[in-house]
Amino acid sequence: MGQKVKIRCINNNTYKKYNRGITLEDIAKDQGVSLRGKVLGALVNNKLEQLSFEVFNPLTIEFIDITHPDGMRMYIRSLSYLLYYAIEEVLPGVKLRVEHSVSKGVYCELQGCDEVTVDNVNSIVEYMRSLIEKDLPFLYHEKETPNVIKRFKQYGFEDKIGLLESRGQSYSSYYSLNGSIASFYGYLVPSTGYLEVFDVNKYYNGILLQIPKRFMPEEVEGLIIQKKMFEIFQEYSNWNRVLKVTNINDLNVQQQIGGTEQLIKVSEALHEKKIAQIADMIADRKDKVKIILISGPSSSGKTTFSKRLAIQLMVAGLRPQTLSLDDYFVDRDQTPLDENGELDFEALEALDVEQFNEDLSRLLKGEEVEIPRFSFETGSRFYDGTKVQLEDDQILVIEGIHGLNPKLTHSISDSFKFKIYASALTSINIDDHNRIPTTDNRLIRRIVRDYRYRNYSAAETISRWQSVRRGEEKHIFPYQEEADVMFNTALLYEFAVLKHYAEPILLEVENIKPEYAEANRLLYFFSYFKHINDANIPPTSIIREFLGGSSFKY
């Protein structure tokens, strides 16, 4: 009898011995692991592994499905490969470029296709479904990097070759499907048969890959049109093409040839120009607009954006007056509870909306209003004599997660409001087939900021992130299209700068902690970037809110 190893399965809370060399897939079957969706992979000692992973040592294993963030990422990557292969077969000569998230799906362009038709899309979907019925395996290969580069050259994967060369690793990996090859930042599911739930639709000049609902994995996310969000993404994607920096390899090349100083200056100039344009739009409506409402998800840089907008408003002849939503919190004993019975400070009901609307209405009439204050120490609201009155050249600036929710300012006519959605909408990709999620951009910013200014470890920030994301899904994202204008706070160069700050913080996460898997994933992501020094970043930059060195006070 061969040597056995003891395995702990967290899902079933069991310990069992298995022969060395057994795969995770076989362990899952033996354990009869039952999850909300199909088992897609596993966290092995808090590190993500694919189901083909062979076990040779005692391990702790937690199997995951699509409801886990890593499981969803595996599913989307695998769908992207399936889509890429189907397009190659159905539309010879056409190349897939995965662009960005929008409308709860992934927007893709078909390069070499003059016009995407409904017939094109239907043919692609039909072919994808035929591959799913065949249940073809996604085969994982790990070979010496020069050999992988040679194969990639045969396929014209120039964007991928540059990344392999810059990482300097002895071995590199890729996947194959039915004779084709592709590479992905992360693991895939075992086979095409796992990908039954999806759809593809024509979307503007490209296609939208629709994915399953995370907590209802048997259903596809509904098709919604996000015109404003799509347009801001496209604007920045087109601008990236002009600068010839559309992926990580392009950015690394700029670092190698000494072009990063110019890239930083141009990126910052674009931000300044866009903020000035927004201020001019508001100034053009100054006879009517009296309230600016700014919203956006965590770590979007809303605070710095608001301060820079205030400066541009003054240049345009207006005097901004800030009103803090925090001062309108209800007393703590009136704060609503969430589904876990804990105080839900992010619920709209945590604010005294009626008092807020009454004060706004009086301010708009030109009355002097005593503004409340809120003590986070005592959990109560009080008045200290602070009074506000709007003069003709003044305009209220209100920032908060509920800013775009119509219920927040329900008694105020929309004609008085100018609504802004600010978020880090990442427009650079890893390569043609691998996007960078905007949530990663914000998470990395938050990890750096929390460590530097709030004394939180990376593990603590990561552990809170899913709760933050649930709040965004509930309170922010449904109202994005309510905005009069969207502002993209992402900077083309920022990942290469954040690398220097984030890596040491992520390395502190111990492998005994559940957050290790996410820290390890982000470290792997940063391994693709060449570091860019932050010396040339101006003190007014949005990224300074996270790095330090800002000329603004927070």
Sequence and secondary structure as in RCSB ss.txt:
>XXXX:A:sequence
MGQKVKIRCINNNTYKKYNRGITLEDIAKDQGVSLRGKVLGALVNNKLEQLSFEVFNPLTIEFIDITHPDGMRMY
IRSLSYLLYYAIEEVLPGVKLRVEHSVSKGVYCELQGCDEVTVDNVNSIVEYMRSLIEKDLPFLYHEKETPNVIK
RFKQYGFEDKIGLLESRGQSYSSYYSLNGSIASFYGYLVPSTGYLEVFDVNKYYNGILLQIPKRFMPEEVEGLII
QKKMFEIFQEYSNWNRVLKVTNINDLNVQQQIGGTEQLIKVSEALHEKKIAQIADMIADRKDKVKIILISGPSSS
GKTTFSKRLAIQLMVAGLRPQTLSLDDYFVDRDQTPLDENGELDFEALEALDVEQFNEDLSRLLKGEEVEIPRFS
FETGSRFYDGTKVQLEDDQILVIEGIHGLNPKLTHSISDSFKFKIYASALTSINIDDHNRIPTTDNRLIRRIVRD
YRYRNYSAAETISRWQSVRRGEEKHIFPYQEEADVMFNTALLYEFAVLKHYAEPILLEVENIKPEYAEANRLLYF
FSYFKHINDANIPPTSIIREFLGGSSFKY
>XXXX:A:secstr
   EEEEEETTTTEEEEEETTEEHHHHHHHHT   SS   EEEETTEEEETT EE S EEEEEE TTSHHHHHHH
HHHHHHHHHHHHHHHSTT EEEEEEEETTEEEEEEET S   HHHHHHHHHHHHHHHHHT B EEEEEEHHHHHH
HHHHHT HHHHHHHHHHT SEEEEEEETTEEE  SS   SBGGG  S EEEEETTEEEEE EETTEEEEE     
 HHHHHHHHHHHHHHHHHT  BHHHHHHHHHTT HHHHHHHHHHHHHHHHHHHHHHHHHTTTT  EEEEE  TTS
 HHHHHHHHHHHHHHTT EEEEEEGGGGB  GGG  B TTSSB TTSGGGB HHHHHHHHHHHHTT  EE  EEE
TTTTEEE  S EE   TTEEEEEESTTTT TTTTTTS GGGEEEEEEE     BSBTTB   HHHHHHHHHHHHH
HHHS   HHHHHHHHHHHHHHHHHHTGGGGGG SEEEE   TTHHHHHHHHHHHHHHTS TTSTTHHHHHHHHHH
HTT     STTS TT TTHHHHS  SS  
